[in-house]
Amino acid sequence: MRTKTSTESSKNIVNKINPYWFLPLGVATMTISHMTYNVDFVAWFSIVPFLLFLKLTKGWKSRLHFTLTLLITWSLIVAKIISSPIPYGLVFMYSIPISLIHLPGYLIGLKFNQRKFSIFLFPVLMTLLEWIQYTYTPLATWGALSNTQVESLGIAQFVSVFGMAGLSFLIYWVNIAISELLLNKKCTATNFYLPLIFTITTIIWGNIRYDIHTSNGVDTITMAAVGTDSKIGGLPLPTQQKNESDIQGIFNRTRKSAKLGAKIVVWNEGAFLLKKSNEDRWIDSIKTLATNSKVCIVASYILLTSESPLRYDNKYLLIDSTGEVLHTYLKHEPVPGEPAKKGVEPVKSFNIAGINLGGAICYDYDFPYLAKENHIANADIVALPSSDWRGIDPIHTEMARFRSIEQGHSILRSTRFGLSAAISPYGDFVSKMSAFDNHDKIMITELPKKSITTIHSVIGDLFIYLCIIFLPLFFTIKKVHSRVGKGESHP
């Protein structure tokens, strides 16, 4: 009587489990690994339960059950970032489209798992679908698997090479490799040795890159993130008295920041509300403030264009220390549902105190293409007036560090209702300040004067193009193998 080997026993254990138990397990691991209150290392095996379910089941019913489970999963993930004053209806505005965007990757990516190089089909498809989402939809990078690693600075350095796409691909590859090992118990180059080598190399290289950076000194510039007392977030609008009090508050903090040595002051997104009838008057006041304080101001505010229906310009003015308005910028990527005019003006940088200063507003930097445009504009530092809510604090600010690492420029994210941070080109928080702590709403910081060149800033979306090329090659090889197989069967 033949005794079962340990390999056969382990294989039988996986196959003996009811596949439907993998669905709630996948819900748990996916929910734990994404967005706020996440455990980043879980992401490296978070999708394995779903992959096992899809590999062990067939038929339209199991695929329907998986689709519903995926929708529930993303609804739970998005629900973690919902807090007052954000309505829970926003959950489905994100969870439904994210689920539908990711679904083809699961259904198609595992359909050809017996073909040569098939292990790469799933990560390639998922990586491309994420890229399509943050390039062509208003959902930005929310839900991208690489975002699970924003707190792991060593691993995060990998986005300086192939961007978010490269890191997402690696994590998807590790997930499907683990599922292959659990089912087949056979170590191959593509399902064990290569993903293991790439992952270990990524971690070691990333930590060395970051440690080398921290051991070198750089020339810095003194900057300030200045907070507002404004609570504006839609209707009802603040009274004139409250609004002017908010303006005077941020003016006083700007003066104090200048006295503390700041050369550039960045206000929060929506620092106060202006109407068209009084915008010119207040712009003159900001010019005078900049001139008298001898400081450059990134003055972000809301310009009301219509009260019924509510419409506005979400903008900032870049005003130098002589009082000249160098640039007017409208938010290029308003949050879905935000009644703001979409900005279309080119991204520019301006020489301020020896550095090239670029800019964007909050949600703009959830889109890698805008960070790329700042790189093309030769920005050394990007001013990023922002406004969050408790549910996305601090994950939203942490997500911005990927833009720094990708393009090699620093960011000063001045955040209302969230975490303000000065972020170096290597993604570390040089300074940070929570809007929920008790303080004077002034963060003085030092940031490197010069940006750095990264591989990703040079090659751009090369990795995406390689993924696109892979697809026709894979299906061509599949077709050739199918014809050869038929020829052998029917000589």
ABEGO torsion letter per residue (X at the ends): XBBBBAAAAAAAAAAABBAAAAAAAAAAAAAAABEBGBBAAAAAAAAAAAAAAAAABBEAAAAAAAAAAAAAAAAAAAAAABBOABBAAAAAAAAAAAAAAAAAAAAAAAAAAABBGAAAAAAAAAAAAAAAAAAABAAEABGBAAAAAAABAAAAAAAAAAEAAAAAAAAAAAAAAAAAAAAAGBBBAAAAAAAAAAAAAAAAAAAAAAAAAAABBBBBBBBBBBBBABABAEOBBBBAAAAAAAAAAAAAAAAAAAAAGBABBBBBBGABBBBAAAAAAAAAAAAAAAAAAGBBBBBBBBBBABAOBBBBBBBBBBBBAAGBBABBBBBABBBBGBBBBBBABBBBBBBBGGBBBBBBBEAAAABAAAAAAAAAAGBABBBBBBBBBAAAOAAAAAAAAAAAAAAGBBBBBBBBGBBBBBBBAAGBBABBBBAABBBAGBBBBBBBABBBBBAAAAAEAAAAAAAAAAAAAAAAAAAAAAAAAAAAABX
